[in-house]
Amino acid sequence: MLAWAVDTIDRTGVTEPSAHPIGDAVPEHAWLSGRYEDPYEGDSKVTETSVRLTGDWSPQQRADVFRAVSRA
């Protein structure tokens, strides 16, 4: 389940956690965010994305995913 989440989130480009530092547990209201600038239009076309892990994720699992995605 953790590998699936990391793989899925990696494809969205989000890498910035809302909580710093990432501890042993991350609350459900925390999120990951990212920003993508179009290579042809630069900062005139920017896509911002955020991801939250809600539902059956434990705070410890959420922390593991956040660390893996943010490479922290």
N, C-alpha and C positions, 0 to 999 in steps of 0.2 A: 504494500500500500504506500509506503514512504517513497519507494523508487518511482512508482507511478506518478505521485504528486510532484516530485522533483522534475521528472521528465516533462510532464504537462505544463508546469509553471515555467520551466526553462524556455519553452517555445513561445511564451508570451513576452519575454524580455524583461520581466520584473526582477529587480535585484536589490532594491532598497527596503530594508525592514523599517516599520514605523517605531519599533522599540530598539533602543541602543543602550547598553550592549544586549545581545541576545543571551538570556540566562538559561537556566535549566527548564523553565516553563514559560510559554507565551500564551497570554489570554486570548480568548476567542475574538475579542474586538480589535486585535492587532491586524495589520495588513502589510503586504509587500507592494511596492509601486515601481514603476519604470516609465521611461520616456524614450520615444523613438523618433528621430528626425529623418524625414524622407531624404534619401541620398541625392535626389535630383532637385528637390525644392528647399532643402535645408530647414532652417527654423521657421520658414513660412508655412510648413505643413508638419505639425508635431502631433503624435498620438501619445496620449498618456493612459496608462493602464494600472489598475490595482487589483490585487487578489487577496481574498480572505479565506481561511480554512475554517469552516463552520460545520456543525453537526457532530459526528462521532469521533472527532479528533481529540485526543487528550492534549493537555497543555505541553506535555513532554514531547509528544509526536510533532506537534506544531513547531516547537523549538528546533527539533531535528531537521524539519523541512526548511525552516527559515535559515538555519545555519548552512545547509547544503546549497540552497538557491543563492544566498548572498555571499557565499564563500567566506563567511566570517569565522 
